[in-house]
Amino acid sequence: MHTFTDNSHLGRIEFLGAPRTFKTWNQMAEENAYSRIPLGVHIKMDCDEGLRLGHLIGKRAVNYDLKK
């Protein structure tokens, strides 16, 4: 397992853009998904379903045969 840091919001001025370090992609996905609830953008069901679909799409992408 490798930790990684998300710097994609570094330098943003409209919100706190501090780099975030994660141990897994799932940890990053969950933080990102559920961060929308306090903002009032989504409800928990939206976040749960987004994570579920993201995992399915990720599995299909990893298993996709590019040599077809």
PQR file with spaces between the fields and no chain letter, atoms N, CA, C, O and H, PARSE charges and radii, in Angstrom:
ATOM       1  N    MET     1       0.848   -1.176    0.000 -0.4000 1.5000
ATOM       2  CA   MET     1       0.000    0.000    0.000 -0.0000 2.0000
ATOM       3  C    MET     1       0.897    1.245    0.000  0.5500 1.7000
ATOM       4  O    MET     1       1.872    1.326    0.747 -0.5500 1.4000
ATOM       5  N    HIS     2       0.550    2.195   -0.842 -0.4000 1.5000
ATOM       6  CA   HIS     2       1.300    3.441   -0.929 -0.0000 2.0000
ATOM       7  C    HIS     2       0.369    4.609   -0.635  0.5500 1.7000
ATOM       8  O    HIS     2      -0.768    4.638   -1.104 -0.5500 1.4000
ATOM       9  H    HIS     2      -0.242    2.129   -1.449  0.4000 1.0000
ATOM      10  N    THR     3       0.848    5.555    0.131 -0.4000 1.5000
ATOM      11  CA   THR     3       0.065    6.768    0.339 -0.0000 2.0000
ATOM      12  C    THR     3       0.291    7.697   -0.846  0.5500 1.7000
ATOM      13  O    THR     3       1.323    7.632   -1.514 -0.5500 1.4000
ATOM      14  H    THR     3       1.772    5.531    0.513  0.4000 1.0000
ATOM      15  N    PHE     4      -0.672    8.549   -1.093 -0.4000 1.5000
ATOM      16  CA   PHE     4      -0.552    9.525   -2.164 -0.0000 2.0000
ATOM      17  C    PHE     4      -1.239   10.807   -1.736  0.5500 1.7000
ATOM      18  O    PHE     4      -2.100   10.803   -0.856 -0.5500 1.4000
ATOM      19  H    PHE     4      -1.510    8.602   -0.550  0.4000 1.0000
ATOM      20  N    THR     5      -0.852   11.900   -2.367 -0.4000 1.5000
ATOM      21  CA   THR     5      -1.378   13.215   -2.011 -0.0000 2.0000
ATOM      22  C    THR     5      -2.096   13.826   -3.202  0.5500 1.7000
ATOM      23  O    THR     5      -1.579   13.849   -4.319 -0.5500 1.4000
ATOM      24  H    THR     5      -0.153   11.903   -3.082  0.4000 1.0000
ATOM      25  N    ASP     6      -3.298   14.320   -2.938 -0.4000 1.5000
ATOM      26  CA   ASP     6      -4.090   15.013   -3.947 -0.0000 2.0000
ATOM      27  C    ASP     6      -3.794   16.507   -3.833  0.5500 1.7000
ATOM      28  O    ASP     6      -4.137   17.144   -2.837 -0.5500 1.4000
ATOM      29  H    ASP     6      -3.717   14.302   -2.030  0.4000 1.0000
ATOM      30  N    ASN     7      -3.160   17.049   -4.855 -0.4000 1.5000
ATOM      31  CA   ASN     7      -2.840   18.481   -4.896 -0.0000 2.0000
ATOM      32  C    ASN     7      -3.732   19.239   -5.874  0.5500 1.7000
ATOM      33  O    ASN     7      -3.422   20.374   -6.237 -0.5500 1.4000
ATOM      34  H    ASN     7      -2.882   16.532   -5.664  0.4000 1.0000
ATOM      35  N    SER     8      -4.826   18.635   -6.303 -0.4000 1.5000
ATOM      36  CA   SER     8      -5.620   19.231   -7.376 -0.0000 2.0000
ATOM      37  C    SER     8      -6.263   20.568   -6.995  0.5500 1.7000
ATOM      38  O    SER     8      -6.620   21.348   -7.878 -0.5500 1.4000
ATOM      39  H    SER     8      -5.078   17.713   -6.008  0.4000 1.0000
ATOM      40  N    HIS     9      -6.413   20.843   -5.710 -0.4000 1.5000
ATOM      41  CA   HIS     9      -7.019   22.115   -5.299 -0.0000 2.0000
ATOM      42  C    HIS     9      -6.000   23.103   -4.755  0.5500 1.7000
ATOM      43  O    HIS     9      -6.361   24.160   -4.238 -0.5500 1.4000
ATOM      44  H    HIS     9      -6.123   20.210   -4.992  0.4000 1.0000
ATOM      45  N    LEU    10      -4.747   22.757   -4.873 -0.4000 1.5000
ATOM      46  CA   LEU    10      -3.684   23.626   -4.377 -0.0000 2.0000
ATOM      47  C    LEU    10      -3.760   24.999   -5.051  0.5500 1.7000
ATOM      48  O    LEU    10      -3.816   25.099   -6.277 -0.5500 1.4000
ATOM      49  H    LEU    10      -4.454   21.898   -5.293  0.4000 1.0000
ATOM      50  N    GLY    11      -3.759   26.032   -4.246 -0.4000 1.5000
ATOM      51  CA   GLY    11      -3.786   27.389   -4.773 -0.0000 2.0000
ATOM      52  C    GLY    11      -5.172   27.943   -5.068  0.5500 1.7000
ATOM      53  O    GLY    11      -5.296   29.098   -5.478 -0.5500 1.4000
ATOM      54  H    GLY    11      -3.713   25.951   -3.250  0.4000 1.0000
ATOM      55  N    ARG    12      -6.219   27.142   -4.868 -0.4000 1.5000
ATOM      56  CA   ARG    12      -7.576   27.652   -5.101 -0.0000 2.0000
ATOM      57  C    ARG    12      -7.895   28.702   -4.052  0.5500 1.7000
ATOM      58  O    ARG    12      -7.504   28.551   -2.894 -0.5500 1.4000
ATOM      59  H    ARG    12      -6.118   26.204   -4.535  0.4000 1.0000
ATOM      60  N    ILE    13      -8.593   29.755   -4.426 -0.4000 1.5000
ATOM      61  CA   ILE    13      -8.887   30.834   -3.474 -0.0000 2.0000
ATOM      62  C    ILE    13     -10.336   30.838   -3.013  0.5500 1.7000
ATOM      63  O    ILE    13     -10.659   31.490   -2.020 -0.5500 1.4000
ATOM      64  H    ILE    13      -8.911   29.878   -5.366  0.4000 1.0000
ATOM      65  N    GLU    14     -11.231   30.113   -3.721 -0.4000 1.5000
ATOM      66  CA   GLU    14     -12.644   30.144   -3.332 -0.0000 2.0000
ATOM      67  C    GLU    14     -12.967   29.174   -2.195  0.5500 1.7000
ATOM      68  O    GLU    14     -14.063   29.222   -1.638 -0.5500 1.4000
ATOM      69  H    GLU    14     -10.969   29.584   -4.527  0.4000 1.0000
ATOM      70  N    PHE    15     -12.027   28.296   -1.846 -0.4000 1.5000
ATOM      71  CA   PHE    15     -12.185   27.402   -0.701 -0.0000 2.0000
ATOM      72  C    PHE    15     -10.796   26.947   -0.260  0.5500 1.7000
ATOM      73  O    PHE    15      -9.808   27.176   -0.958 -0.5500 1.4000
ATOM      74  H    PHE    15     -11.136   28.256   -2.299  0.4000 1.0000
ATOM      75  N    LEU    16     -10.730   26.299    0.909 -0.4000 1.5000
ATOM      76  CA   LEU    16      -9.462   25.815    1.423 -0.0000 2.0000
ATOM      77  C    LEU    16      -8.907   24.757    0.479  0.5500 1.7000
ATOM      78  O    LEU    16      -9.518   23.705    0.290 -0.5500 1.4000
ATOM      79  H    LEU    16     -11.533   26.114    1.476  0.4000 1.0000
ATOM      80  N    GLY    17      -7.772   25.030   -0.101 -0.4000 1.5000
ATOM      81  CA   GLY    17      -7.211   24.123   -1.093 -0.0000 2.0000
ATOM      82  C    GLY    17      -5.987   23.380   -0.607  0.5500 1.7000
ATOM      83  O    GLY    17      -5.057   23.152   -1.380 -0.5500 1.4000
ATOM      84  H    GLY    17      -7.276   25.884    0.052  0.4000 1.0000
ATOM      85  N    ALA    18      -5.966   23.004    0.641 -0.4000 1.5000
ATOM      86  CA   ALA    18      -4.807   22.303    1.185 -0.0000 2.0000
ATOM      87  C    ALA    18      -4.703   20.898    0.583  0.5500 1.7000
ATOM      88  O    ALA    18      -5.722   20.235    0.387 -0.5500 1.4000
ATOM      89  H    ALA    18      -6.721   23.190    1.269  0.4000 1.0000
ATOM      90  N    PRO    19      -3.494   20.445    0.290 -0.5600 1.5000
ATOM      91  CA   PRO    19      -3.309   19.078   -0.199  0.2800 2.0000
ATOM      92  C    PRO    19      -3.830   18.062    0.816  0.5500 1.7000
ATOM      93  O    PRO    19      -3.736   18.269    2.026 -0.5500 1.4000
ATOM      94  N    ARG    20      -4.381   16.965    0.303 -0.4000 1.5000
ATOM      95  CA   ARG    20      -4.930   15.902    1.161 -0.0000 2.0000
ATOM      96  C    ARG    20      -4.185   14.614    0.860  0.5500 1.7000
ATOM      97  O    ARG    20      -3.986   14.268   -0.305 -0.5500 1.4000
ATOM      98  H    ARG    20      -4.457   16.797   -0.679  0.4000 1.0000
ATOM      99  N    THR    21      -3.774   13.907    1.894 -0.4000 1.5000
ATOM     100  CA   THR    21      -3.049   12.649    1.730 -0.0000 2.0000
ATOM     101  C    THR    21      -3.953   11.493    2.116  0.5500 1.7000
ATOM     102  O    THR    21      -4.660   11.543    3.122 -0.5500 1.4000
ATOM     103  H    THR    21      -3.935   14.189    2.840  0.4000 1.0000
ATOM     104  N    PHE    22      -3.916   10.445    1.293 -0.4000 1.5000
ATOM     105  CA   PHE    22      -4.777    9.277    1.476 -0.0000 2.0000
ATOM     106  C    PHE    22      -3.952    8.002    1.421  0.5500 1.7000
ATOM     107  O    PHE    22      -2.878    7.965    0.821 -0.5500 1.4000
ATOM     108  H    PHE    22      -3.342   10.405    0.476  0.4000 1.0000
ATOM     109  N    LYS    23      -4.469    6.957    2.056 -0.4000 1.5000
ATOM     110  CA   LYS    23      -3.812    5.651    2.032 -0.0000 2.0000
ATOM     111  C    LYS    23      -4.378    4.763    0.932  0.5500 1.7000
ATOM     112  O    LYS    23      -3.692    3.861    0.453 -0.5500 1.4000
ATOM     113  H    LYS    23      -5.342    6.986    2.544  0.4000 1.0000
ATOM     114  N    THR    24      -5.636    5.009    0.523 -0.4000 1.5000
ATOM     115  CA   THR    24      -6.269    4.197   -0.517 -0.0000 2.0000
ATOM     116  C    THR    24      -7.133    5.083   -1.402  0.5500 1.7000
ATOM     117  O    THR    24      -7.537    6.176   -1.006 -0.5500 1.4000
ATOM     118  H    THR    24      -6.194    5.742    0.912  0.4000 1.0000
ATOM     119  N    TRP    25      -7.412    4.589   -2.615 -0.4000 1.5000
ATOM     120  CA   TRP    25      -8.334    5.296   -3.515 -0.0000 2.0000
ATOM     121  C    TRP    25      -9.735    5.320   -2.910  0.5500 1.7000
ATOM     122  O    TRP    25     -10.460    6.302   -3.067 -0.5500 1.4000
ATOM     123  H    TRP    25      -7.084    3.700   -2.936  0.4000 1.0000
ATOM     124  N    ASN    26     -10.121    4.243   -2.218 -0.4000 1.5000
ATOM     125  CA   ASN    26     -11.440    4.208   -1.577 -0.0000 2.0000
ATOM     126  C    ASN    26     -11.565    5.294   -0.522  0.5500 1.7000
ATOM     127  O    ASN    26     -12.610    5.936   -0.411 -0.5500 1.4000
ATOM     128  H    ASN    26      -9.531    3.446   -2.090  0.4000 1.0000
ATOM     129  N    GLN    27     -10.516    5.501    0.247 -0.4000 1.5000
ATOM     130  CA   GLN    27     -10.533    6.556    1.269 -0.0000 2.0000
ATOM     131  C    GLN    27     -10.764    7.916    0.616  0.5500 1.7000
ATOM     132  O    GLN    27     -11.551    8.723    1.111 -0.5500 1.4000
ATOM     133  H    GLN    27      -9.667    4.979    0.157  0.4000 1.0000
ATOM     134  N    MET    28     -10.083    8.162   -0.487 -0.4000 1.5000
ATOM     135  CA   MET    28     -10.251    9.425   -1.194 -0.0000 2.0000
ATOM     136  C    MET    28     -11.656    9.560   -1.773  0.5500 1.7000
ATOM     137  O    MET    28     -12.273   10.622   -1.679 -0.5500 1.4000
ATOM     138  H    MET    28      -9.444    7.507   -0.889  0.4000 1.0000
ATOM     139  N    ALA    29     -12.156    8.486   -2.368 -0.4000 1.5000
ATOM     140  CA   ALA    29     -13.493    8.509   -2.970 -0.0000 2.0000
ATOM     141  C    ALA    29     -14.569    8.771   -1.925  0.5500 1.7000
ATOM     142  O    ALA    29     -15.485    9.562   -2.152 -0.5500 1.4000
ATOM     143  H    ALA    29     -11.655    7.624   -2.444  0.4000 1.0000
ATOM     144  N    GLU    30     -14.454    8.105   -0.781 -0.4000 1.5000
ATOM     145  CA   GLU    30     -15.458    8.294    0.271 -0.0000 2.0000
ATOM     146  C    GLU    30     -15.426    9.713    0.829  0.5500 1.7000
ATOM     147  O    GLU    30     -16.476   10.318    1.046 -0.5500 1.4000
ATOM     148  H    GLU    30     -13.710    7.463   -0.596  0.4000 1.0000
ATOM     149  N    GLU    31     -14.242   10.241    1.060 -0.4000 1.5000
ATOM     150  CA   GLU    31     -14.163   11.619    1.561 -0.0000 2.0000
ATOM     151  C    GLU    31     -14.781   12.585    0.556  0.5500 1.7000
ATOM     152  O    GLU    31     -15.535   13.487    0.919 -0.5500 1.4000
ATOM     153  H    GLU    31     -13.389    9.750    0.883  0.4000 1.0000
ATOM     154  N    ASN    32     -14.447   12.377   -0.703 -0.4000 1.5000
ATOM     155  CA   ASN    32     -14.976   13.240   -1.750 -0.0000 2.0000
ATOM     156  C    ASN    32     -16.498   13.129   -1.838  0.5500 1.7000
ATOM     157  O    ASN    32     -17.194   14.143   -1.896 -0.5500 1.4000
ATOM     158  H    ASN    32     -13.834   11.644   -0.998  0.4000 1.0000
ATOM     159  N    ALA    33     -17.007   11.920   -1.847 -0.4000 1.5000
ATOM     160  CA   ALA    33     -18.454   11.710   -1.984 -0.0000 2.0000
ATOM     161  C    ALA    33     -19.224   12.319   -0.816  0.5500 1.7000
ATOM     162  O    ALA    33     -20.158   13.096   -1.014 -0.5500 1.4000
ATOM     163  H    ALA    33     -16.443   11.096   -1.800  0.4000 1.0000
ATOM     164  N    TYR    34     -18.828   11.964    0.386 -0.4000 1.5000
ATOM     165  CA   TYR    34     -19.599   12.401    1.551 -0.0000 2.0000
ATOM     166  C    TYR    34     -19.367   13.864    1.915  0.5500 1.7000
ATOM     167  O    TYR    34     -20.101   14.413    2.736 -0.5500 1.4000
ATOM     168  H    TYR    34     -18.069   11.333    0.547  0.4000 1.0000
ATOM     169  N    SER    35     -18.365   14.504    1.323 -0.4000 1.5000
ATOM     170  CA   SER    35     -18.151   15.925    1.584 -0.0000 2.0000
ATOM     171  C    SER    35     -19.267   16.767    0.987  0.5500 1.7000
ATOM     172  O    SER    35     -19.438   17.926    1.364 -0.5500 1.4000
ATOM     173  H    SER    35     -17.769   14.058    0.656  0.4000 1.0000
ATOM     174  N    ARG    36     -20.022   16.200    0.064 -0.4000 1.5000
ATOM     175  CA   ARG    36     -21.118   16.939   -0.576 -0.0000 2.0000
ATOM     176  C    ARG    36     -22.336   17.081    0.325  0.5500 1.7000
ATOM     177  O    ARG    36     -23.156   17.976    0.120 -0.5500 1.4000
ATOM     178  H    ARG    36     -19.883   15.258   -0.242  0.4000 1.0000
ATOM     179  N    ILE    37     -22.465   16.210    1.321 -0.4000 1.5000
ATOM     180  CA   ILE    37     -23.642   16.265    2.197 -0.0000 2.0000
ATOM     181  C    ILE    37     -23.680   17.562    3.011  0.5500 1.7000
ATOM     182  O    ILE    37     -24.704   18.246    2.981 -0.5500 1.4000
ATOM     183  H    ILE    37     -21.800   15.483    1.488  0.4000 1.0000
ATOM     184  N    PRO    38     -22.612   17.940    3.741 -0.5600 1.5000
ATOM     185  CA   PRO    38     -22.672   19.195    4.502  0.2800 2.0000
ATOM     186  C    PRO    38     -22.832   20.434    3.619  0.5500 1.7000
ATOM     187  O    PRO    38     -23.319   21.469    4.074 -0.5500 1.4000
ATOM     188  N    LEU    39     -22.420   20.321    2.362 -0.4000 1.5000
ATOM     189  CA   LEU    39     -22.578   21.447    1.448 -0.0000 2.0000
ATOM     190  C    LEU    39     -24.022   21.600    0.976  0.5500 1.7000
ATOM     191  O    LEU    39     -24.393   22.629    0.413 -0.5500 1.4000
ATOM     192  H    LEU    39     -22.024   19.481    1.993  0.4000 1.0000
ATOM     193  N    GLY    40     -24.839   20.562    1.212 -0.4000 1.5000
ATOM     194  CA   GLY    40     -26.223   20.591    0.768 -0.0000 2.0000
ATOM     195  C    GLY    40     -26.394   20.264   -0.701  0.5500 1.7000
ATOM     196  O    GLY    40     -27.465   20.486   -1.264 -0.5500 1.4000
ATOM     197  H    GLY    40     -24.539   19.726    1.670  0.4000 1.0000
ATOM     198  N    VAL    41     -25.343   19.734   -1.335 -0.4000 1.5000
ATOM     199  CA   VAL    41     -25.376   19.418   -2.755 -0.0000 2.0000
ATOM     200  C    VAL    41     -26.020   18.051   -2.988  0.5500 1.7000
ATOM     201  O    VAL    41     -26.750   17.864   -3.961 -0.5500 1.4000
ATOM     202  H    VAL    41     -24.473   19.554   -0.877  0.4000 1.0000
ATOM     203  N    HIS    42     -25.749   17.095   -2.091 -0.4000 1.5000
ATOM     204  CA   HIS    42     -26.278   15.743   -2.212 -0.0000 2.0000
ATOM     205  C    HIS    42     -26.795   15.254   -0.877  0.5500 1.7000
ATOM     206  O    HIS    42     -26.496   15.820    0.174 -0.5500 1.4000
ATOM     207  H    HIS    42     -25.157   17.247   -1.300  0.4000 1.0000
ATOM     208  N    ILE    43     -27.582   14.183   -0.941 -0.4000 1.5000
ATOM     209  CA   ILE    43     -27.991   13.474    0.266 -0.0000 2.0000
ATOM     210  C    ILE    43     -27.201   12.170    0.301  0.5500 1.7000
ATOM     211  O    ILE    43     -26.570   11.802   -0.690 -0.5500 1.4000
ATOM     212  H    ILE    43     -27.825   13.723   -1.795  0.4000 1.0000
ATOM     213  N    LYS    44     -27.231   11.463    1.443 -0.4000 1.5000
ATOM     214  CA   LYS    44     -26.420   10.261    1.623 -0.0000 2.0000
ATOM     215  C    LYS    44     -26.688    9.236    0.528  0.5500 1.7000
ATOM     216  O    LYS    44     -25.753    8.600    0.040 -0.5500 1.4000
ATOM     217  H    LYS    44     -27.744   11.762    2.248  0.4000 1.0000
ATOM     218  N    MET    45     -27.932    9.067    0.139 -0.4000 1.5000
ATOM     219  CA   MET    45     -28.269    8.089   -0.894 -0.0000 2.0000
ATOM     220  C    MET    45     -27.541    8.406   -2.207  0.5500 1.7000
ATOM     221  O    MET    45     -27.085    7.490   -2.891 -0.5500 1.4000
ATOM     222  H    MET    45     -28.691    9.584    0.535  0.4000 1.0000
ATOM     223  N    ASP    46     -27.431    9.673   -2.561 -0.4000 1.5000
ATOM     224  CA   ASP    46     -26.692   10.072   -3.770 -0.0000 2.0000
ATOM     225  C    ASP    46     -25.236    9.631   -3.680  0.5500 1.7000
ATOM     226  O    ASP    46     -24.678    9.084   -4.631 -0.5500 1.4000
ATOM     227  H    ASP    46     -27.802   10.417   -2.006  0.4000 1.0000
ATOM     228  N    CYS    47     -24.634    9.878   -2.525 -0.4000 1.5000
ATOM     229  CA   CYS    47     -23.219    9.546   -2.329 -0.0000 2.0000
ATOM     230  C    CYS    47     -22.998    8.043   -2.361  0.5500 1.7000
ATOM     231  O    CYS    47     -22.054    7.559   -2.986 -0.5500 1.4000
ATOM     232  H    CYS    47     -25.088   10.323   -1.752  0.4000 1.0000
ATOM     233  N    ASP    48     -23.875    7.306   -1.683 -0.4000 1.5000
ATOM     234  CA   ASP    48     -23.769    5.838   -1.677 -0.0000 2.0000
ATOM     235  C    ASP    48     -23.851    5.287   -3.097  0.5500 1.7000
ATOM     236  O    ASP    48     -23.050    4.439   -3.488 -0.5500 1.4000
ATOM     237  H    ASP    48     -24.642    7.700   -1.176  0.4000 1.0000
ATOM     238  N    GLU    49     -24.812    5.768   -3.857 -0.4000 1.5000
ATOM     239  CA   GLU    49     -24.999    5.272   -5.228 -0.0000 2.0000
ATOM     240  C    GLU    49     -23.853    5.691   -6.137  0.5500 1.7000
ATOM     241  O    GLU    49     -23.435    4.916   -6.997 -0.5500 1.4000
ATOM     242  H    GLU    49     -25.463    6.457   -3.540  0.4000 1.0000
ATOM     243  N    GLY    50     -23.348    6.888   -5.963 -0.4000 1.5000
ATOM     244  CA   GLY    50     -22.199    7.334   -6.748 -0.0000 2.0000
ATOM     245  C    GLY    50     -20.971    6.468   -6.492  0.5500 1.7000
ATOM     246  O    GLY    50     -20.245    6.117   -7.422 -0.5500 1.4000
ATOM     247  H    GLY    50     -23.688    7.518   -5.265  0.4000 1.0000
ATOM     248  N    LEU    51     -20.744    6.127   -5.233 -0.4000 1.5000
ATOM     249  CA   LEU    51     -19.620    5.246   -4.894 -0.0000 2.0000
ATOM     250  C    LEU    51     -19.832    3.849   -5.482  0.5500 1.7000
ATOM     251  O    LEU    51     -18.899    3.248   -6.015 -0.5500 1.4000
ATOM     252  H    LEU    51     -21.334    6.412   -4.477  0.4000 1.0000
ATOM     253  N    ARG    52     -21.054    3.338   -5.385 -0.4000 1.5000
ATOM     254  CA   ARG    52     -21.347    2.008   -5.928 -0.0000 2.0000
ATOM     255  C    ARG    52     -21.086    1.971   -7.433  0.5500 1.7000
ATOM     256  O    ARG    52     -20.426    1.062   -7.936 -0.5500 1.4000
ATOM     257  H    ARG    52     -21.813    3.825   -4.952  0.4000 1.0000
ATOM     258  N    LEU    53     -21.610    2.961   -8.138 -0.4000 1.5000
ATOM     259  CA   LEU    53     -21.415    3.011   -9.589 -0.0000 2.0000
ATOM     260  C    LEU    53     -19.945    3.235   -9.946  0.5500 1.7000
ATOM     261  O    LEU    53     -19.445    2.649  -10.907 -0.5500 1.4000
ATOM     262  H    LEU    53     -22.146    3.699   -7.729  0.4000 1.0000
ATOM     263  N    GLY    54     -19.260    4.066   -9.188 -0.4000 1.5000
ATOM     264  CA   GLY    54     -17.848    4.309   -9.437 -0.0000 2.0000
ATOM     265  C    GLY    54     -17.017    3.044   -9.308  0.5500 1.7000
ATOM     266  O    GLY    54     -16.103    2.812  -10.100 -0.5500 1.4000
ATOM     267  H    GLY    54     -19.666    4.542   -8.408  0.4000 1.0000
ATOM     268  N    HIS    55     -17.334    2.228   -8.313 -0.4000 1.5000
ATOM     269  CA   HIS    55     -16.617    0.960   -8.146 -0.0000 2.0000
ATOM     270  C    HIS    55     -16.889    0.029   -9.325  0.5500 1.7000
ATOM     271  O    HIS    55     -15.968   -0.611   -9.832 -0.5500 1.4000
ATOM     272  H    HIS    55     -18.076    2.417   -7.670  0.4000 1.0000
ATOM     273  N    LEU    56     -18.152   -0.052   -9.767 -0.4000 1.5000
ATOM     274  CA   LEU    56     -18.481   -0.904  -10.918 -0.0000 2.0000
ATOM     275  C    LEU    56     -17.759   -0.442  -12.179  0.5500 1.7000
ATOM     276  O    LEU    56     -17.198   -1.256  -12.913 -0.5500 1.4000
ATOM     277  H    LEU    56     -18.900    0.467   -9.355  0.4000 1.0000
ATOM     278  N    ILE    57     -17.774    0.851  -12.426 -0.4000 1.5000
ATOM     279  CA   ILE    57     -17.108    1.398  -13.616 -0.0000 2.0000
ATOM     280  C    ILE    57     -15.607    1.161  -13.529  0.5500 1.7000
ATOM     281  O    ILE    57     -14.976    0.803  -14.524 -0.5500 1.4000
ATOM     282  H    ILE    57     -18.230    1.512  -11.830  0.4000 1.0000
ATOM     283  N    GLY    58     -15.032    1.356  -12.351 -0.4000 1.5000
ATOM     284  CA   GLY    58     -13.605    1.127  -12.169 -0.0000 2.0000
ATOM     285  C    GLY    58     -13.218   -0.317  -12.455  0.5500 1.7000
ATOM     286  O    GLY    58     -12.209   -0.569  -13.114 -0.5500 1.4000
ATOM     287  H    GLY    58     -15.544    1.647  -11.543  0.4000 1.0000
ATOM     288  N    LYS    59     -14.017   -1.273  -11.962 -0.4000 1.5000
ATOM     289  CA   LYS    59     -13.742   -2.688  -12.217 -0.0000 2.0000
ATOM     290  C    LYS    59     -13.808   -2.998  -13.708  0.5500 1.7000
ATOM     291  O    LYS    59     -12.958   -3.714  -14.237 -0.5500 1.4000
ATOM     292  H    LYS    59     -14.837   -1.067  -11.427  0.4000 1.0000
ATOM     293  N    ARG    60     -14.819   -2.461  -14.380 -0.4000 1.5000
ATOM     294  CA   ARG    60     -14.941   -2.706  -15.821 -0.0000 2.0000
ATOM     295  C    ARG    60     -13.773   -2.093  -16.580  0.5500 1.7000
ATOM     296  O    ARG    60     -13.253   -2.701  -17.514 -0.5500 1.4000
ATOM     297  H    ARG    60     -15.510   -1.880  -13.951  0.4000 1.0000
ATOM     298  N    ALA    61     -13.362   -0.907  -16.190 -0.4000 1.5000
ATOM     299  CA   ALA    61     -12.246   -0.250  -16.868 -0.0000 2.0000
ATOM     300  C    ALA    61     -10.953   -1.047  -16.696  0.5500 1.7000
ATOM     301  O    ALA    61     -10.190   -1.200  -17.649 -0.5500 1.4000
ATOM     302  H    ALA    61     -13.785   -0.412  -15.430  0.4000 1.0000
ATOM     303  N    VAL    62     -10.706   -1.548  -15.503 -0.4000 1.5000
ATOM     304  CA   VAL    62      -9.490   -2.313  -15.238 -0.0000 2.0000
ATOM     305  C    VAL    62      -9.498   -3.629  -16.019  0.5500 1.7000
ATOM     306  O    VAL    62      -8.451   -4.092  -16.473 -0.5500 1.4000
ATOM     307  H    VAL    62     -11.326   -1.424  -14.728  0.4000 1.0000
ATOM     308  N    ASN    63     -10.665   -4.219  -16.171 -0.4000 1.5000
ATOM     309  CA   ASN    63     -10.764   -5.517  -16.853 -0.0000 2.0000
ATOM     310  C    ASN    63     -11.012   -5.403  -18.351  0.5500 1.7000
ATOM     311  O    ASN    63     -11.125   -6.425  -19.027 -0.5500 1.4000
ATOM     312  H    ASN    63     -11.515   -3.842  -15.803  0.4000 1.0000
ATOM     313  N    TYR    64     -11.100   -4.193  -18.887 -0.4000 1.5000
ATOM     314  CA   TYR    64     -11.397   -4.012  -20.300 -0.0000 2.0000
ATOM     315  C    TYR    64     -10.213   -4.466  -21.162  0.5500 1.7000
ATOM     316  O    TYR    64      -9.063   -4.102  -20.915 -0.5500 1.4000
ATOM     317  H    TYR    64     -11.008   -3.362  -18.337  0.4000 1.0000
ATOM     318  N    ASP    65     -10.529   -5.262  -22.166 -0.4000 1.5000
ATOM     319  CA   ASP    65      -9.488   -5.774  -23.071 -0.0000 2.0000
ATOM     320  C    ASP    65      -9.245   -4.771  -24.179  0.5500 1.7000
ATOM     321  O    ASP    65     -10.071   -4.632  -25.081 -0.5500 1.4000
ATOM     322  H    ASP    65     -11.463   -5.558  -22.366  0.4000 1.0000
ATOM     323  N    LEU    66      -8.135   -4.077  -24.125 -0.4000 1.5000
ATOM     324  CA   LEU    66      -7.806   -3.058  -25.116 -0.0000 2.0000
ATOM     325  C    LEU    66      -7.339   -3.659  -26.435  0.5500 1.7000
ATOM     326  O    LEU    66      -7.180   -2.935  -27.418 -0.5500 1.4000
ATOM     327  H    LEU    66      -7.464   -4.190  -23.392  0.4000 1.0000
ATOM     328  N    LYS    67      -7.120   -4.955  -26.474 -0.4000 1.5000
ATOM     329  CA   LYS    67      -6.617   -5.598  -27.689 -0.0000 2.0000
ATOM     330  C    LYS    67      -7.731   -6.103  -28.597  0.5500 1.7000
ATOM     331  O    LYS    67      -7.446   -6.744  -29.609 -0.5500 1.4000
ATOM     332  H    LYS    67      -7.250   -5.543  -25.675  0.4000 1.0000
ATOM     333  N    LYS    68      -8.972   -5.836  -28.269 -0.4000 1.5000
ATOM     334  CA   LYS    68     -10.115   -6.267  -29.095 -0.0000 2.0000
ATOM     335  C    LYS    68     -10.087   -5.604  -30.449  0.5500 1.7000
ATOM     336  O    LYS    68     -10.967   -5.847  -31.274 -0.5500 1.4000
ATOM     337  H    LYS    68      -9.203   -5.316  -27.447  0.4000 1.0000
